[in-house]
Amino acid sequence: MIWEEDYVVRHLSDSHGNDVDVWFHAELHVQPPWSGARCPACGDFGVKTFPRGYLSRHPEIRPPVPVRPAAPDPAPVAGDVEVTPVPVPRQRALISQLRTHALLYTVIGLSILLFASFEVLRVTHPVH
């Protein structure tokens, strides 16, 4: 899949001569597009970035439009159960969110456990 997004880049420098680029997308400060870019359709992180207008100058890069297979017969067969599948991109996005939340909760839980352990140790073994 190929898609385009617009970013605003501000080139800044401080009084010491250090240069930095600040990226904005939809008026929000974001990481550069090559840092953790993700396909909006499938959630894949293996994406490539191109400068503005690159794809219009190189039409050979655009993949051919996929041909959709014919729709299956809508009449259900006796005994079939109709299941509405969750789209794969949404599943991947949910799994990614769950992993992020699980990692965050693990770090918070371990911090609380470590703090509580030190408090128990302080109460049970007072220093004289």
C-alpha positions as CSV (number, residue, x, y, z in Angstrom):
1,M,0.0,0.0,0.0
2,I,1.2,3.5,-0.7
3,W,0.0,6.6,1.1
4,E,1.1,10.1,1.6
5,E,1.2,12.3,4.7
6,D,2.3,15.9,5.0
7,Y,4.8,17.0,7.7
8,V,6.1,20.4,8.6
9,V,9.8,20.5,9.5
10,R,11.3,23.4,11.5
11,H,15.1,23.7,11.4
12,L,16.2,25.3,14.6
13,S,19.7,26.1,16.1
14,D,20.7,27.3,19.5
15,S,23.3,29.9,20.6
16,H,26.0,27.2,20.6
17,G,25.5,26.3,17.0
18,N,23.6,23.0,17.6
19,D,21.1,22.3,14.9
20,V,17.9,20.3,15.3
21,D,14.9,19.5,13.1
22,V,11.4,19.5,14.8
23,W,8.7,17.6,13.0
24,F,5.0,18.4,13.1
25,H,2.0,16.4,11.7
26,A,-1.5,17.9,11.9
27,E,0.0,20.7,14.1
28,L,1.3,18.1,16.7
29,H,5.0,17.6,17.5
30,V,5.9,14.1,16.2
31,Q,8.9,11.9,15.6
32,P,10.4,12.0,12.1
33,P,8.4,9.9,9.6
34,W,11.2,7.2,9.4
35,S,11.2,6.7,13.1
36,G,8.5,4.1,13.8
37,A,6.4,4.7,10.8
38,R,3.6,2.2,10.4
39,C,1.3,1.2,7.6
40,P,-2.2,2.5,8.3
41,A,-3.8,-0.5,6.5
42,C,-1.9,-3.5,8.0
43,G,0.1,-2.0,10.9
44,D,3.4,-3.2,9.5
45,F,6.5,-1.3,10.6
46,G,8.5,-2.2,7.5
47,V,7.7,1.0,5.5
48,K,9.8,3.2,3.4
49,T,9.7,7.0,3.2
50,F,10.2,9.1,0.1
51,P,10.5,12.9,-0.3
52,R,7.6,14.9,-1.6
53,G,6.8,14.2,-5.2
54,Y,9.1,11.2,-5.5
55,L,6.4,8.7,-6.3
56,S,4.9,11.0,-9.0
57,R,8.3,11.2,-10.7
58,H,8.8,7.4,-10.5
59,P,5.6,5.7,-11.5
60,E,7.4,2.3,-11.8
61,I,7.5,2.1,-8.0
62,R,3.7,2.1,-7.6
63,P,2.5,-1.5,-7.4
64,P,-0.3,-2.5,-9.7
65,V,-3.8,-2.3,-8.2
66,P,-4.7,-5.7,-6.9
67,V,-7.6,-7.5,-8.5
68,R,-10.3,-8.3,-6.0
69,P,-11.6,-11.9,-6.1
70,A,-15.2,-12.5,-6.9
71,A,-17.5,-12.3,-3.9
72,P,-18.6,-15.7,-2.4
73,D,-22.2,-16.9,-2.7
74,P,-24.1,-15.0,0.0
75,A,-26.6,-17.8,0.6
76,P,-25.5,-19.6,3.8
77,V,-25.3,-23.4,3.9
78,A,-27.4,-25.2,6.5
79,G,-25.4,-25.6,9.7
80,D,-23.0,-22.7,9.0
81,V,-22.4,-20.1,11.6
82,E,-22.0,-16.6,10.4
83,V,-18.9,-15.0,11.9
84,T,-17.9,-11.4,11.4
85,P,-14.1,-11.3,11.3
86,V,-12.1,-8.4,12.9
87,P,-10.0,-6.8,10.2
88,V,-6.3,-7.8,10.5
89,P,-5.0,-4.2,10.7
90,R,-7.3,-3.6,13.7
91,Q,-6.1,-6.8,15.4
92,R,-2.5,-5.8,14.9
93,A,-3.1,-2.3,16.3
94,L,-4.9,-3.8,19.3
95,I,-2.1,-6.3,19.9
96,S,0.4,-3.5,19.7
97,Q,-1.5,-1.4,22.2
98,L,-1.9,-4.4,24.6
99,R,1.9,-5.0,24.4
100,T,2.6,-1.4,25.2
101,H,0.1,-1.3,28.1
102,A,1.4,-4.7,29.4
103,L,5.0,-3.3,29.4
104,L,3.9,-0.1,31.2
105,Y,1.9,-2.0,33.8
106,T,4.8,-4.4,34.4
107,V,7.2,-1.6,35.0
108,I,4.8,0.2,37.3
109,G,4.0,-3.1,39.2
110,L,7.7,-4.0,39.6
111,S,8.4,-0.4,40.9
112,I,5.6,-0.7,43.5
113,L,6.8,-4.2,44.5
114,L,10.3,-3.0,45.0
115,F,9.2,-0.1,47.1
116,A,6.9,-2.3,49.2
117,S,9.7,-4.8,49.7
118,F,12.0,-2.0,51.0
119,E,9.3,-0.8,53.3
120,V,8.7,-4.2,54.7
121,L,12.4,-4.7,55.2
122,R,12.7,-1.3,57.0
123,V,9.8,-2.2,59.4
124,T,11.0,-5.7,60.1
125,H,14.7,-5.0,60.4
126,P,15.1,-1.5,62.0
127,V,18.6,0.0,62.0
128,H,19.8,0.9,65.4
